[in-house]
Amino acid sequence: MEPEDTIDYNIRKTWYNITKLYNRTANEYMASMALGMIILNIDITEGTPSTQLGPNMGMEATSLSRSLNKLEESAVIIRKPDPKDKRKTVIHLTPLGMEWRIVAKEVVVNFNNTIFEHFEKEEMDTFFAILKKINKIIDETK
């Protein structure tokens, strides 16, 4: 079997191309797509517990911690103690973080709209159904 004929090769190649596309914009603001994705996963009103961000994004704790430190140093986020449980930290966006979030969301929405324009709804429904099924199979084989 050739690499081009495998599922993982095609998913990885597509994700690599999406990352390059997102990073072109992210480099102007927040340095990387990963930081933009973190910003998009922070609840804009309540904030998000730091322990919830990693699992939501599929990031390891050490990578997430480094990224959060970078965002905090750039004044994009602030960490506050959870009012219900002082052992936890809640991540909140600063005004600058809200600006960066608008940019990141616009890039993601524009990309999705561009892709949706090139496919019929049924094709996209099939695409998402296949991805969900692949993830279910992977989860069941853990």
C-alpha positions in Angstrom: 0.0 0.0 0.0 1.3 3.4 -1.0 1.2 6.2 1.7 -1.2 8.2 -0.5 -3.6 5.3 -0.3 -3.8 5.4 3.5 -6.3 7.2 5.6 -3.8 8.6 8.1 -1.6 10.0 5.3 -4.5 11.9 3.8 -5.8 13.2 7.1 -2.3 14.3 8.1 -1.6 16.0 4.8 -4.9 17.8 4.9 -4.4 18.9 8.5 -0.9 20.1 7.6 -2.3 22.2 4.8 -5.0 23.7 7.0 -2.3 24.5 9.6 -0.2 26.3 7.1 -3.3 28.3 5.9 -4.2 29.3 9.5 -0.6 30.0 10.5 -0.3 32.6 7.7 -2.9 34.8 9.5 -1.9 33.7 13.0 1.7 34.8 12.5 0.5 38.3 12.1 -1.2 38.2 15.5 -0.6 35.3 17.9 2.4 33.4 16.4 0.6 30.1 15.8 -2.6 28.4 14.9 -2.4 26.4 18.2 -2.6 29.6 20.2 -5.6 30.8 18.1 -7.4 27.5 18.7 -6.8 27.9 22.5 -8.3 31.4 22.3 -11.4 30.0 20.4 -11.9 27.4 23.1 -12.1 29.9 26.0 -15.6 30.8 27.1 -15.9 34.6 26.5 -18.2 35.2 29.5 -17.3 32.6 32.2 -13.8 31.8 31.2 -12.7 28.1 30.9 -10.9 26.0 33.6 -7.4 25.3 32.5 -8.0 21.6 33.2 -10.8 21.6 30.6 -8.9 23.2 27.8 -6.4 20.4 27.1 -9.0 17.6 26.7 -11.2 19.9 24.6 -8.4 20.5 22.2 -6.5 17.2 22.4 -3.4 18.9 23.8 -1.0 17.5 26.3 -0.8 19.4 29.6 2.9 20.4 29.1 2.1 21.9 25.6 -1.0 23.6 26.9 0.9 25.0 29.8 3.6 26.5 27.6 1.0 28.0 25.3 -1.0 29.5 28.1 2.2 31.0 29.5 2.9 32.6 26.1 -0.6 33.9 25.9 -0.4 35.3 29.4 3.0 37.0 28.7 1.4 38.6 25.6 -1.5 39.9 27.8 -4.1 37.9 25.8 -5.3 35.9 28.8 -5.4 36.2 32.5 -5.7 33.4 35.0 -8.1 33.7 37.9 -8.8 31.4 40.8 -12.1 29.5 40.4 -14.6 31.2 42.7 -16.1 27.8 43.5 -12.9 25.9 44.0 -9.7 27.8 44.8 -7.6 24.9 43.7 -8.6 25.4 40.1 -7.6 28.2 37.7 -10.0 29.7 35.2 -8.6 31.2 32.0 -10.2 34.5 30.8 -9.6 36.5 27.7 -8.3 40.1 28.1 -9.6 42.9 25.7 -6.6 42.1 23.5 -7.6 38.4 23.7 -11.1 39.2 22.6 -9.7 41.1 19.6 -7.5 38.2 18.6 -10.5 35.8 19.1 -12.4 37.8 16.5 -9.6 37.5 14.0 -9.2 33.7 14.7 -12.9 33.1 14.4 -13.1 35.0 11.2 -10.3 32.9 9.7 -12.0 29.6 10.7 -15.4 30.7 9.5 -14.0 32.0 6.1 -12.1 28.7 5.6 -15.2 26.6 6.4 -17.4 28.8 4.1 -14.9 28.4 1.3 -14.9 24.6 1.7 -18.7 24.4 1.9 -19.0 26.4 -1.3 -17.2 23.6 -3.2 -19.3 20.7 -2.0 -23.0 19.7 -1.8 -24.6 19.4 1.6 -24.9 15.7 1.2 -21.1 15.4 0.5 -20.3 17.3 3.6 -22.8 15.2 5.7 -21.1 12.1 4.4 -17.6 13.6 5.1 -18.6 14.4 8.8 -20.3 11.0 9.2 -17.1 9.2 8.1 -14.9 11.3 10.4 -17.2 10.6 13.3 -17.2 6.9 12.5 -13.4 6.8 12.3 -13.1 8.5 15.7 -15.6 6.1 17.2 -13.6 3.1 15.9 -10.4 4.7 17.3 -12.1 5.3 20.7 -13.3 1.7 20.8 -9.8 0.3 20.1 -8.1 2.1 23.0 
